[in-house]
């Protein structure tokens, strides 16, 4: 099957297209309790970053968790979805993600 490369997308479309990623993380024993998609540059719909909470990050460590998550992301979603993801932020605490969100939104 030939798929057309997407030029832009929205956060809502991307969240729907990331459902196989969340399912695959769960299947491999790395559940994600909260996944959010954010525009890297507000109003630009071709660059996004993900924030997510996962309890297992506490034991795995953030760097190893991000490497693991990017690997699962690449394996479980099509290239036309992957092209939009330019960063992953993960933690085991909602407080940390809220701090990052405040800093990124100025």
CORTA-V839577 format. One record per helix or strand of 2 or more residues. SS is the DSSP state (H for helix, E for strand). FROM is the first residue (numbers start at 0). TO is the last residue. If there is no record, write none. Layout:
<<SS/FROM/TO> <SS/FROM/TO>>
This chain:
<<H/10/16> <H/18/26> <E/33/38> <E/47/52> <H/56/59> <H/61/75> <H/78/81> <E/84/90> <H/93/103>>
